[in-house]
Amino acid sequence: MWKALSAFWAEQNELQERLLLLNRPWEEEYLHWADGELHGSEAPPADGRRHSVTRSGWCPGDRFPGRPTP
């Protein structure tokens, strides 16, 4: 039961991180790695917080695979 609860919690956390990124579209311009490619054009702030990707490596740019990257 604890394993299932842990998996559920991890999935909910991932969905929350994705929602937060979708609500901050300007962060897509910060440099970040996603699917082995470098996305973005600006250096991220040095505040220690993760920007532009979730812990699993998902970024909002993955929603549009044909979109050109800057």
Jmol script that loads the backbone (N, CA, C; Angstrom):
load data "model"
ATOM      1  N   MET A   1       0.809  -1.188   0.000  1.00  0.00           N
ATOM      2  CA  MET A   1       0.000   0.000   0.000  1.00  0.00           C
ATOM      3  C   MET A   1       0.860   1.264   0.000  1.00  0.00           C
ATOM      4  N   TRP A   2       1.941   1.266   0.787  1.00  0.00           N
ATOM      5  CA  TRP A   2       2.795   2.455   0.850  1.00  0.00           C
ATOM      6  C   TRP A   2       3.466   2.731  -0.478  1.00  0.00           C
ATOM      7  N   LYS A   3       3.809   1.658  -1.216  1.00  0.00           N
ATOM      8  CA  LYS A   3       4.436   1.839  -2.517  1.00  0.00           C
ATOM      9  C   LYS A   3       3.467   2.518  -3.491  1.00  0.00           C
ATOM     10  N   ALA A   4       2.214   2.095  -3.460  1.00  0.00           N
ATOM     11  CA  ALA A   4       1.200   2.700  -4.323  1.00  0.00           C
ATOM     12  C   ALA A   4       0.960   4.157  -3.936  1.00  0.00           C
ATOM     13  N   LEU A   5       0.916   4.413  -2.645  1.00  0.00           N
ATOM     14  CA  LEU A   5       0.714   5.783  -2.174  1.00  0.00           C
ATOM     15  C   LEU A   5       1.902   6.667  -2.562  1.00  0.00           C
ATOM     16  N   SER A   6       3.090   6.137  -2.456  1.00  0.00           N
ATOM     17  CA  SER A   6       4.283   6.886  -2.842  1.00  0.00           C
ATOM     18  C   SER A   6       4.282   7.188  -4.341  1.00  0.00           C
ATOM     19  N   ALA A   7       3.899   6.218  -5.160  1.00  0.00           N
ATOM     20  CA  ALA A   7       3.830   6.427  -6.610  1.00  0.00           C
ATOM     21  C   ALA A   7       2.768   7.472  -6.956  1.00  0.00           C
ATOM     22  N   PHE A   8       1.631   7.402  -6.270  1.00  0.00           N
ATOM     23  CA  PHE A   8       0.572   8.392  -6.478  1.00  0.00           C
ATOM     24  C   PHE A   8       1.064   9.787  -6.128  1.00  0.00           C
ATOM     25  N   TRP A   9       1.738   9.916  -5.001  1.00  0.00           N
ATOM     26  CA  TRP A   9       2.244  11.219  -4.563  1.00  0.00           C
ATOM     27  C   TRP A   9       3.274  11.772  -5.550  1.00  0.00           C
ATOM     28  N   ALA A  10       4.156  10.928  -6.056  1.00  0.00           N
ATOM     29  CA  ALA A  10       5.164  11.356  -7.021  1.00  0.00           C
ATOM     30  C   ALA A  10       4.504  11.850  -8.309  1.00  0.00           C
ATOM     31  N   GLU A  11       3.471  11.155  -8.750  1.00  0.00           N
ATOM     32  CA  GLU A  11       2.758  11.571  -9.968  1.00  0.00           C
ATOM     33  C   GLU A  11       2.047  12.901  -9.753  1.00  0.00           C
ATOM     34  N   GLN A  12       1.426  13.072  -8.598  1.00  0.00           N
ATOM     35  CA  GLN A  12       0.762  14.341  -8.297  1.00  0.00           C
ATOM     36  C   GLN A  12       1.765  15.496  -8.224  1.00  0.00           C
ATOM     37  N   ASN A  13       2.931  15.225  -7.671  1.00  0.00           N
ATOM     38  CA  ASN A  13       3.982  16.235  -7.593  1.00  0.00           C
ATOM     39  C   ASN A  13       4.441  16.634  -9.001  1.00  0.00           C
ATOM     40  N   GLU A  14       4.620  15.648  -9.876  1.00  0.00           N
ATOM     41  CA  GLU A  14       5.027  15.922 -11.256  1.00  0.00           C
ATOM     42  C   GLU A  14       3.975  16.774 -11.970  1.00  0.00           C
ATOM     43  N   LEU A  15       2.710  16.431 -11.794  1.00  0.00           N
ATOM     44  CA  LEU A  15       1.640  17.215 -12.427  1.00  0.00           C
ATOM     45  C   LEU A  15       1.610  18.645 -11.895  1.00  0.00           C
ATOM     46  N   GLN A  16       1.840  18.814 -10.608  1.00  0.00           N
ATOM     47  CA  GLN A  16       1.877  20.157 -10.022  1.00  0.00           C
ATOM     48  C   GLN A  16       3.046  20.967 -10.590  1.00  0.00           C
ATOM     49  N   GLU A  17       4.218  20.342 -10.727  1.00  0.00           N
ATOM     50  CA  GLU A  17       5.367  21.045 -11.296  1.00  0.00           C
ATOM     51  C   GLU A  17       5.089  21.449 -12.747  1.00  0.00           C
ATOM     52  N   ARG A  18       4.430  20.577 -13.513  1.00  0.00           N
ATOM     53  CA  ARG A  18       4.092  20.914 -14.904  1.00  0.00           C
ATOM     54  C   ARG A  18       3.132  22.085 -14.956  1.00  0.00           C
ATOM     55  N   LEU A  19       2.136  22.081 -14.074  1.00  0.00           N
ATOM     56  CA  LEU A  19       1.174  23.178 -14.041  1.00  0.00           C
ATOM     57  C   LEU A  19       1.864  24.496 -13.699  1.00  0.00           C
ATOM     58  N   LEU A  20       2.765  24.465 -12.736  1.00  0.00           N
ATOM     59  CA  LEU A  20       3.500  25.683 -12.374  1.00  0.00           C
ATOM     60  C   LEU A  20       4.308  26.216 -13.552  1.00  0.00           C
ATOM     61  N   LEU A  21       4.933  25.319 -14.329  1.00  0.00           N
ATOM     62  CA  LEU A  21       5.709  25.759 -15.486  1.00  0.00           C
ATOM     63  C   LEU A  21       4.813  26.334 -16.568  1.00  0.00           C
ATOM     64  N   LEU A  22       3.641  25.752 -16.771  1.00  0.00           N
ATOM     65  CA  LEU A  22       2.720  26.277 -17.773  1.00  0.00           C
ATOM     66  C   LEU A  22       2.213  27.660 -17.393  1.00  0.00           C
ATOM     67  N   ASN A  23       2.162  27.938 -16.098  1.00  0.00           N
ATOM     68  CA  ASN A  23       1.717  29.250 -15.627  1.00  0.00           C
ATOM     69  C   ASN A  23       2.839  30.287 -15.612  1.00  0.00           C
ATOM     70  N   ARG A  24       4.063  29.881 -15.937  1.00  0.00           N
ATOM     71  CA  ARG A  24       5.211  30.804 -16.012  1.00  0.00           C
ATOM     72  C   ARG A  24       5.917  30.617 -17.353  1.00  0.00           C
ATOM     73  N   PRO A  25       5.268  31.007 -18.464  1.00  0.00           N
ATOM     74  CA  PRO A  25       5.840  30.748 -19.790  1.00  0.00           C
ATOM     75  C   PRO A  25       7.178  31.454 -20.038  1.00  0.00           C
ATOM     76  N   TRP A  26       7.451  32.555 -19.335  1.00  0.00           N
ATOM     77  CA  TRP A  26       8.713  33.254 -19.542  1.00  0.00           C
ATOM     78  C   TRP A  26       9.910  32.402 -19.127  1.00  0.00           C
ATOM     79  N   GLU A  27       9.706  31.429 -18.264  1.00  0.00           N
ATOM     80  CA  GLU A  27      10.826  30.583 -17.843  1.00  0.00           C
ATOM     81  C   GLU A  27      11.311  29.659 -18.954  1.00  0.00           C
ATOM     82  N   GLU A  28      10.522  29.481 -19.989  1.00  0.00           N
ATOM     83  CA  GLU A  28      10.948  28.650 -21.122  1.00  0.00           C
ATOM     84  C   GLU A  28      12.170  29.267 -21.806  1.00  0.00           C
ATOM     85  N   GLU A  29      12.376  30.577 -21.636  1.00  0.00           N
ATOM     86  CA  GLU A  29      13.523  31.249 -22.254  1.00  0.00           C
ATOM     87  C   GLU A  29      14.821  31.019 -21.485  1.00  0.00           C
ATOM     88  N   TYR A  30      14.738  30.492 -20.250  1.00  0.00           N
ATOM     89  CA  TYR A  30      15.954  30.184 -19.502  1.00  0.00           C
ATOM     90  C   TYR A  30      16.622  28.946 -20.097  1.00  0.00           C
ATOM     91  N   LEU A  31      17.938  28.951 -20.146  1.00  0.00           N
ATOM     92  CA  LEU A  31      18.668  27.799 -20.669  1.00  0.00           C
ATOM     93  C   LEU A  31      18.395  26.566 -19.821  1.00  0.00           C
ATOM     94  N   HIS A  32      18.101  25.458 -20.486  1.00  0.00           N
ATOM     95  CA  HIS A  32      17.856  24.194 -19.793  1.00  0.00           C
ATOM     96  C   HIS A  32      17.982  23.038 -20.779  1.00  0.00           C
ATOM     97  N   TRP A  33      18.283  21.876 -20.242  1.00  0.00           N
ATOM     98  CA  TRP A  33      18.384  20.671 -21.054  1.00  0.00           C
ATOM     99  C   TRP A  33      17.057  19.928 -20.984  1.00  0.00           C
ATOM    100  N   ALA A  34      16.574  19.481 -22.142  1.00  0.00           N
ATOM    101  CA  ALA A  34      15.367  18.664 -22.201  1.00  0.00           C
ATOM    102  C   ALA A  34      15.517  17.698 -23.368  1.00  0.00           C
ATOM    103  N   ASP A  35      15.370  16.423 -23.095  1.00  0.00           N
ATOM    104  CA  ASP A  35      15.500  15.375 -24.120  1.00  0.00           C
ATOM    105  C   ASP A  35      16.829  15.451 -24.859  1.00  0.00           C
ATOM    106  N   GLY A  36      17.885  15.797 -24.147  1.00  0.00           N
ATOM    107  CA  GLY A  36      19.216  15.833 -24.738  1.00  0.00           C
ATOM    108  C   GLY A  36      19.498  17.048 -25.606  1.00  0.00           C
ATOM    109  N   GLU A  37      18.601  18.021 -25.615  1.00  0.00           N
ATOM    110  CA  GLU A  37      18.789  19.247 -26.394  1.00  0.00           C
ATOM    111  C   GLU A  37      18.775  20.450 -25.470  1.00  0.00           C
ATOM    112  N   LEU A  38      19.556  21.451 -25.833  1.00  0.00           N
ATOM    113  CA  LEU A  38      19.588  22.687 -25.064  1.00  0.00           C
ATOM    114  C   LEU A  38      18.483  23.607 -25.564  1.00  0.00           C
ATOM    115  N   HIS A  39      17.615  24.032 -24.662  1.00  0.00           N
ATOM    116  CA  HIS A  39      16.525  24.951 -24.988  1.00  0.00           C
ATOM    117  C   HIS A  39      16.780  26.280 -24.298  1.00  0.00           C
ATOM    118  N   GLY A  40      16.175  27.333 -24.829  1.00  0.00           N
ATOM    119  CA  GLY A  40      16.241  28.649 -24.202  1.00  0.00           C
ATOM    120  C   GLY A  40      17.395  29.485 -24.707  1.00  0.00           C
ATOM    121  N   SER A  41      17.417  30.745 -24.249  1.00  0.00           N
ATOM    122  CA  SER A  41      18.451  31.668 -24.712  1.00  0.00           C
ATOM    123  C   SER A  41      18.999  32.578 -23.616  1.00  0.00           C
ATOM    124  N   GLU A  42      18.432  32.512 -22.406  1.00  0.00           N
ATOM    125  CA  GLU A  42      18.891  33.372 -21.316  1.00  0.00           C
ATOM    126  C   GLU A  42      19.392  32.534 -20.148  1.00  0.00           C
ATOM    127  N   ALA A  43      20.351  33.065 -19.432  1.00  0.00           N
ATOM    128  CA  ALA A  43      20.855  32.367 -18.236  1.00  0.00           C
ATOM    129  C   ALA A  43      19.795  32.434 -17.134  1.00  0.00           C
ATOM    130  N   PRO A  44      19.558  31.330 -16.438  1.00  0.00           N
ATOM    131  CA  PRO A  44      18.574  31.361 -15.348  1.00  0.00           C
ATOM    132  C   PRO A  44      19.107  32.140 -14.155  1.00  0.00           C
ATOM    133  N   PRO A  45      18.212  32.679 -13.336  1.00  0.00           N
ATOM    134  CA  PRO A  45      18.655  33.390 -12.138  1.00  0.00           C
ATOM    135  C   PRO A  45      19.383  32.445 -11.184  1.00  0.00           C
ATOM    136  N   ALA A  46      20.284  32.991 -10.421  1.00  0.00           N
ATOM    137  CA  ALA A  46      21.087  32.193  -9.492  1.00  0.00           C
ATOM    138  C   ALA A  46      20.421  32.141  -8.122  1.00  0.00           C
ATOM    139  N   ASP A  47      19.147  31.758  -8.092  1.00  0.00           N
ATOM    140  CA  ASP A  47      18.439  31.709  -6.818  1.00  0.00           C
ATOM    141  C   ASP A  47      18.355  30.302  -6.249  1.00  0.00           C
ATOM    142  N   GLY A  48      18.932  29.322  -6.951  1.00  0.00           N
ATOM    143  CA  GLY A  48      18.955  27.953  -6.457  1.00  0.00           C
ATOM    144  C   GLY A  48      17.702  27.161  -6.761  1.00  0.00           C
ATOM    145  N   ARG A  49      16.691  27.803  -7.315  1.00  0.00           N
ATOM    146  CA  ARG A  49      15.445  27.115  -7.645  1.00  0.00           C
ATOM    147  C   ARG A  49      15.538  26.520  -9.046  1.00  0.00           C
ATOM    148  N   ARG A  50      14.891  25.374  -9.243  1.00  0.00           N
ATOM    149  CA  ARG A  50      14.853  24.743 -10.559  1.00  0.00           C
ATOM    150  C   ARG A  50      13.939  25.566 -11.464  1.00  0.00           C
ATOM    151  N   HIS A  51      14.398  25.878 -12.663  1.00  0.00           N
ATOM    152  CA  HIS A  51      13.616  26.644 -13.623  1.00  0.00           C
ATOM    153  C   HIS A  51      13.456  25.834 -14.900  1.00  0.00           C
ATOM    154  N   SER A  52      12.368  26.032 -15.591  1.00  0.00           N
ATOM    155  CA  SER A  52      12.120  25.545 -16.947  1.00  0.00           C
ATOM    156  C   SER A  52      11.838  24.056 -17.085  1.00  0.00           C
ATOM    157  N   VAL A  53      12.205  23.221 -16.137  1.00  0.00           N
ATOM    158  CA  VAL A  53      11.940  21.780 -16.244  1.00  0.00           C
ATOM    159  C   VAL A  53      11.468  21.238 -14.903  1.00  0.00           C
ATOM    160  N   THR A  54      10.760  20.114 -14.966  1.00  0.00           N
ATOM    161  CA  THR A  54      10.355  19.424 -13.748  1.00  0.00           C
ATOM    162  C   THR A  54      11.500  18.520 -13.298  1.00  0.00           C
ATOM    163  N   ARG A  55      11.355  17.879 -12.171  1.00  0.00           N
ATOM    164  CA  ARG A  55      12.392  16.967 -11.689  1.00  0.00           C
ATOM    165  C   ARG A  55      12.625  15.814 -12.645  1.00  0.00           C
ATOM    166  N   SER A  56      11.591  15.439 -13.383  1.00  0.00           N
ATOM    167  CA  SER A  56      11.733  14.327 -14.326  1.00  0.00           C
ATOM    168  C   SER A  56      12.309  14.777 -15.669  1.00  0.00           C
ATOM    169  N   GLY A  57      12.480  16.093 -15.868  1.00  0.00           N
ATOM    170  CA  GLY A  57      13.070  16.595 -17.101  1.00  0.00           C
ATOM    171  C   GLY A  57      12.075  17.090 -18.130  1.00  0.00           C
ATOM    172  N   TRP A  58      10.792  17.147 -17.802  1.00  0.00           N
ATOM    173  CA  TRP A  58       9.780  17.632 -18.741  1.00  0.00           C
ATOM    174  C   TRP A  58       9.859  19.141 -18.834  1.00  0.00           C
ATOM    175  N   CYS A  59       9.728  19.666 -20.044  1.00  0.00           N
ATOM    176  CA  CYS A  59       9.641  21.120 -20.198  1.00  0.00           C
ATOM    177  C   CYS A  59       8.455  21.439 -21.093  1.00  0.00           C
ATOM    178  N   PRO A  60       7.863  22.643 -20.948  1.00  0.00           N
ATOM    179  CA  PRO A  60       6.692  22.997 -21.741  1.00  0.00           C
ATOM    180  C   PRO A  60       6.955  22.963 -23.243  1.00  0.00           C
ATOM    181  N   GLY A  61       8.183  23.166 -23.663  1.00  0.00           N
ATOM    182  CA  GLY A  61       8.510  23.114 -25.088  1.00  0.00           C
ATOM    183  C   GLY A  61       8.306  21.742 -25.690  1.00  0.00           C
ATOM    184  N   ASP A  62       8.271  20.709 -24.856  1.00  0.00           N
ATOM    185  CA  ASP A  62       8.033  19.353 -25.348  1.00  0.00           C
ATOM    186  C   ASP A  62       6.618  19.192 -25.885  1.00  0.00           C
ATOM    187  N   ARG A  63       5.727  20.119 -25.557  1.00  0.00           N
ATOM    188  CA  ARG A  63       4.361  20.021 -26.052  1.00  0.00           C
ATOM    189  C   ARG A  63       4.284  20.322 -27.541  1.00  0.00           C
ATOM    190  N   PHE A  64       5.262  21.044 -28.067  1.00  0.00           N
ATOM    191  CA  PHE A  64       5.268  21.442 -29.470  1.00  0.00           C
ATOM    192  C   PHE A  64       6.550  20.956 -30.135  1.00  0.00           C
ATOM    193  N   PRO A  65       6.611  19.675 -30.520  1.00  0.00           N
ATOM    194  CA  PRO A  65       7.866  19.113 -31.024  1.00  0.00           C
ATOM    195  C   PRO A  65       8.391  19.775 -32.296  1.00  0.00           C
ATOM    196  N   GLY A  66       7.537  20.362 -33.109  1.00  0.00           N
ATOM    197  CA  GLY A  66       8.006  20.984 -34.344  1.00  0.00           C
ATOM    198  C   GLY A  66       8.416  22.433 -34.181  1.00  0.00           C
ATOM    199  N   ARG A  67       8.266  22.957 -32.975  1.00  0.00           N
ATOM    200  CA  ARG A  67       8.573  24.366 -32.720  1.00  0.00           C
ATOM    201  C   ARG A  67      10.076  24.608 -32.787  1.00  0.00           C
ATOM    202  N   PRO A  68      10.487  25.631 -33.529  1.00  0.00           N
ATOM    203  CA  PRO A  68      11.936  25.930 -33.563  1.00  0.00           C
ATOM    204  C   PRO A  68      12.410  26.479 -32.233  1.00  0.00           C
ATOM    205  N   THR A  69      13.613  26.105 -31.840  1.00  0.00           N
ATOM    206  CA  THR A  69      14.200  26.632 -30.607  1.00  0.00           C
ATOM    207  C   THR A  69      15.138  27.773 -30.961  1.00  0.00           C
ATOM    208  N   PRO A  70      15.192  28.797 -30.121  1.00  0.00           N
ATOM    209  CA  PRO A  70      16.055  29.952 -30.421  1.00  0.00           C
ATOM    210  C   PRO A  70      17.525  29.605 -30.374  1.00  0.00           C
TER     211      PRO A  70
END
end "model"
wireframe off; spacefill off
backbone 0.3
color backbone group
